[in-house]
Amino acid sequence: MADNLHEEGIALRAQLWGEADSRKRHEEMKKFDEGFADFLNDQLFGTLWTRPGLPTKTRSFITMAALMALGRTNQLHVHMQGALRLGITREEIKELIIHLSQYSGVPTAAEAMRVFREVTEAK
């Protein structure tokens, strides 16, 4: 079962960031702590992100919204890249930022706009 969760996690991450990048991220995390790297991959991506009930794109929107509201801009950057790879459009991400600005505050929206520019200007 654990091997299946591991591969499901890697496969889900490959949808977000490509196979090479997702495996590289996992290997980098393993340098910090192998058990923690496997836990995140297997549980977060192999279990949580692959649950039935919500499409992957919806989970991506939820993740971006949470990261924006919490001010976690480094991870927001990574997840915006993944969202674009999933087919979420730039306009949809803009609307997320605008909508959430009224719930999380203008400063968080301003930071999200900065991250959005970084991500979209790099493409």
Residue pairs with C-beta under 8 A, 6 or more apart in sequence:
2 42
4 46
5 42
5 43
5 46
5 47
6 38
6 41
6 42
6 46
7 46
8 45
8 46
8 47
8 50
9 41
9 42
9 43
9 44
9 45
9 46
9 47
9 49
9 50
10 19
10 22
10 23
10 26
10 41
10 45
10 46
12 45
12 46
12 49
12 50
12 56
13 22
13 25
13 26
13 41
13 45
14 22
15 56
15 82
15 85
15 86
16 22
16 60
16 79
16 81
16 82
16 85
16 86
17 25
17 78
17 81
17 82
17 85
18 85
26 37
26 41
29 36
29 37
29 40
29 41
30 37
30 38
49 56
49 59
54 62
56 86
57 83
57 86
57 87
57 88
60 79
60 82
60 83
60 86
60 88
61 83
61 88
61 92
61 96
63 79
64 76
64 79
64 80
64 83
64 93
64 96
65 96
65 100
67 73
67 75
67 76
67 79
68 76
68 96
68 97
68 100
68 104
68 108
68 109
68 111
68 112
69 100
69 103
69 104
69 108
71 108
71 111
73 111
73 112
73 114
73 115
76 111
76 112
76 115
77 115
77 118
77 119
80 93
80 115
80 116
80 119
81 119
83 93
84 90
84 93
84 119
84 120
84 123
90 116
90 120
93 116
94 116
97 109
97 112
97 113
97 116
98 109
100 108
100 109
100 112
101 108
101 109
